[in-house]
Amino acid sequence: MKFSYTLLKRLVPEIKNSKALEQQLSLYAFEVDSIEEKTFDIKLPANRYGDAASHWGMAQEIAATMGVKFSEQRTIATLLAKSVATGVKIPLSVSVQDSDLCPRYVSAYCEDVRITESPKWIKDVLIECGMRPINVVVDIMNYVMLETGQPLHAFDYDKLEGQKIVVRRAEKGETITTLDDQHVSLTPDILVIADAKRPLAIAGIKGGKLAEVDKHTKRIVIEAANFDAVSIYKTSRATGILTDASSRFSRTLSPELATLGVIRAKMLLQEIMGMTQKGAIDIYPKKQSKTMLKFDLVACNRFLGTRFDAKTVRTYFELLGFVISTIDKKTPVASGTFFVTVPPLRTDIEHPHDLYEEVVRLHGLGNLQSAAPHIRLVPSGSEDDITLKDTVRKVLVSLGLDEVYNHAFVSEQFGGHDSDIRAELIALENPISREYTFMRPTLAAGLYSNVASNSRYFDAVGMFEIGRVFARHKKNVQENNMLGIVLAAKNKEQFFVLKGLLREVFNRIGLPDVVMREDREQEPRFAGAYSNDREMLCIESSGEHIGYMAKMKGLPAKWQGAIVELDMTILTKLVVAEHEYLPLPKYPSIVRDISVLVSVDKKVGDIMQTISQADVHIIEDVDLIDEYENPALDRKRSLTFRIVFQAGDRTLTDTEVSKEMEAITAIVKKSFSAEIR
């Protein structure tokens, strides 16, 4: 925001020069972005527009950081305490139809207006702040805004239809021509200032041509209002009009600021042109409440790690315009516990911690003494889920796959006419388009689109994505971190290629014991639109369901593909458990091998699962150690499994193990029509 060095110097004579002012502001208040001759461009945080987006407010900050009393501080307090409404009957009626969007509206009726040029000292300040002088009335409105922070507007009273001002929402089809000749179409979401028939200004944004002050103006109506910040921001974006007024209103101003603006404007108009104010109307249904906070010096010093005394702290508060009062007769201010009444324009002060910030800011962060922390520092550990994500990324990239990032939303067409699926989707309250209506419940939708779009340029693609999916589950919103992998190619089967790649991934991340088998009960809820449920495998490890692998359907002509989706939360738990420390077993293990001849249609994973469940108490591990196929075996293959027996409480005997092997043999024969070799 631009500030006039000339006006700041006039308000705070203690300022030495522009370089000293830049250093003072940057160290104790706000960063100075640039200086061009007598124009200071100062960066203001959004929560300080209520007081510091004005020369009076900025001058008070400068004076406080220099340790001197701001000369206009008493004047500001006096003006804020005055009543704006005069009680005098005036030839003007004002109504506010939406007090939520306009919490306060002040309208002052003035006569004996003479339109002339402004004094040089006003024009100089306007020019230094990047404004163009127009005439004395408009210039004083702008000057008072720069001085107090309250945007003002003046209407030509004789151009008002019905001598009325109505603050209302625009009607459908209404338009307005602004002061700079922009033609704006209005909508019911936009608040306007109107007379009895037509809109005169876009509230908080820009005035219109219909009631413009010109050289023939004899009577004016001064407007000083307060508007809802969100409404002004949305209107500014919708109309594409950004003004000094809109930038202030969209960052929340205090309604009390209107008092300063209208009284100060009246003072200058009377002083410069001899104008007469006949009366004012102040519509202020819900007044701003007073903010009073309890300050505890002990708590402040403990929080900041400082040793401030009560006198220093009180001085800082008074320099900023805060009012100090005792809690009770037994607790003097010198004790360090007292009430602080916050100036009405400081809308950013809401908590005692905000008071602590003001104290340390005026003291100077660079003036704080460094001290060792009084806590024990513990080295940060690695996050298992982040570590696994990084590992998976490196493994998949090394295997030739590309990582993709897709939208976290799906269209309203997702799930088709399946009411059960659509009931579980999380709808967005404010979707940006019909293509992004729901939170995605699966990564398959995005990966499918990636394959379809890349099929025009490549004959084969391999991609993966790590991201979150969202779905409603038992009336709660469930959010899972998932890994999706897809392989697709033209005229080439990819299912078994992906299965082998997945085995390699599991081995590299340290999870070798993974079973892939058919299980209709574990089919994914949402991926059916993109995968073939008749060619789908359930992926498990240690009894936990990790995810699924399936052939894709609906791909471009001649393309074949396969997809995997894995739950990263469960995968992290399994990988961490696999690497947990376990003490060496006290008792020895016994290893036995079993060779079977089975049909090639029988799945190895199913046989291993059956053997493992024969006796979960003493069977420690089952691995496939040999596989042999030959056309002479008549569509059969020989498989050799190594079984590790071990008990945690005793040494197993050969008799026990032989008995278990007989049971395993019988189960395998019966379940898989196997021939024991």
C-alpha positions, 0 to 999 in steps of 0.5 A: 500500500502506498503512503505519502512521506510528506504526510507521515513527516507532518504527523510525526515530526521526529522522523529524520529522513526517508532512509531512517523511516524505512529502517524503523518500519522494517525493524519494528512494524512492517516491511517497506517494499520500495521507496520512490521519491516521496512515496513509500510502498509498505506491505501490510498484513491482511489483519492490520488494514483496520488501523494501519491502512491509513496515515494516522494509523501508520503514524501511530505505529511509527511514533510508538516504535520511536518511543514518542507519543503520537500527537493525533492520538487524543484527537482520534479517541475524541472523534471516535467517542462522538455521536455522528447522528445529529437528530436534525431532520434532513430532506433525505431518507436512508434505508438498509435492506441487508444489515448483514452485508452493511452493518453500518451506514452513515449519510451526512447531508451538506449544503453550500458546496462550491466546486473548486480546485483542492489546496496544494497540500491535499493534491501533493498527498494524493499524487504521492499516493498514486491518485489523480486530483479531480475537484475539492469534494472528490479530493477531500473524500480520497484524502480522508480515506488516506488519512483515516483509512475509511473509504468515503463517497459523495453523491450529488443530492440534486441527482437523487431520485426521490431524495432516497438512499437505499442499500440493497442487493441488485435486481436481476438485469440491472446495470450501472456505468461507473465513474470511469465509464465501465458498463457493469451488469449486476446480479442479485449477489452484488450489493448496491447503493441506490436511490428510489429507482436505480443503482448509484454505486457498487457498494464498497467498490466504485461510484456510478455516473448518475449521481456524480459530483461535478462543477454544477453540484450545490448539495452533496450527501457524504457516505461513510459505510461498513460492508461485509468483507467476503461480499466485497471480495466476491463482488470485486472478483466478479466485476473485475474492478479493484479499487482502494476502497475494495482492497480495504473493505475486503480485509475487514474494517471496524464499523467504528472507522466510519465515525472518523471518516465522516467527521473528518470529511465534514471538518475539512469541507467546512475549513476549505470551502465553508460548506454547511452540514445540515444533519446526518443519519447513522444506521448502526443496529449492532454496535461493535463490542468493546474488547478488554483483555486481562494481561498477566506479566508473569505469563507474558514473560514465561511465554516469551522467555523475557524479563519485562517489567510492568512499567516497560509493558505499560509504556508500550501499550499506551504508545499504541493507544491501548487503555490500561485499567486496574482489575480491582483496588487490591491489584495495582497496575504496577503488579503486572496484572491489569486490564487492557482495553483495545482501541476499536480499530485494532480488530486484530487483537483478540487474545492475550497472546496478541498483546504479548506480540505487541510487547515483543514487537515494540521492544524489537525482536533483534533486541531479545537476548538469546538463551538456551532452551529449557527442554530436552531435545529429541532427534526426530525419527523417520516417518514410516509411511513417508519412508515407504512412499519414497522407497516405492517411488524409487523402486517403481521408477527403477523398473521403468514406470512413470509417476502421475498426479491426477485430480482428487475429484471424479465426475457426476457420471461416476458409478453410472446408475449404481445407487449403492456406489453413488451413496458412498461418494463424497459430494463437493459442496461447491464443485468447480465443474460437472467433471469434478463433482465428487471426491475420488473413491479410487485411483483407477479412474485417473489411471484409466484416463492416463492410459486412454490419453497416452494411447494416442502417442505410445504403444505401451505405458507404465504408470503409478500414482500414490494418493488419497481416496475418499468414500463414505463408510458406515456414515463416516468419511473414510480416507485412505492412502493408496498406491495404484499401478497400471501397465497397458500395451497394444496387442500385448497381454500385461496381466502376468507382466504386472504380476511379476513386477509386483512380486519384485516390488514386494521383494525390494520393500521387504515383504516377500510373503505375499499371496495372490488368490481369487476371492469374490468377497474382497472385490473392490467397491469402486474399481469395477467400472475399470477392471474385469471382476472375472480376472481379478486377484486378491492380494494378502499378506499375514492375513491382511487384505492389501489390495487387488490386481485385475485386467482392465476393461474398456481400453482403446481398441487392441489395447490390453492392460492390468491394474493394481491398487494397494492400501498404503496404510496396511502395507506400511504396517506389514513392512514395519512389522516385517522389519521389527526386532525379534529375539532369536528363537530358543528352540530349534526348527525342523525343515521338511520338503514336500513335492506334489504333482498337480494340474497347471490350473491349480494356483501356487498361492492357494496350495501354500495358503492351505499348507500354512493353515494346516497348523498355524501354531507350529508351521512357521513358514512355507516357501516354493523352492522348485517348479518343473513343467514338461509336455510329457506330464500331460498338463501337470507340473511338479511343485516342491514346497519347503515347510519350516516347523517351530514351536515357541515353547518346546523342542518339536519331535520327529514324531510330531512333525511326521504326524503334521506332514501326514495331515498336510499330505492328506489335505493337499491330496483332497483339496487339489487332487495332487499326487505326492512324489 
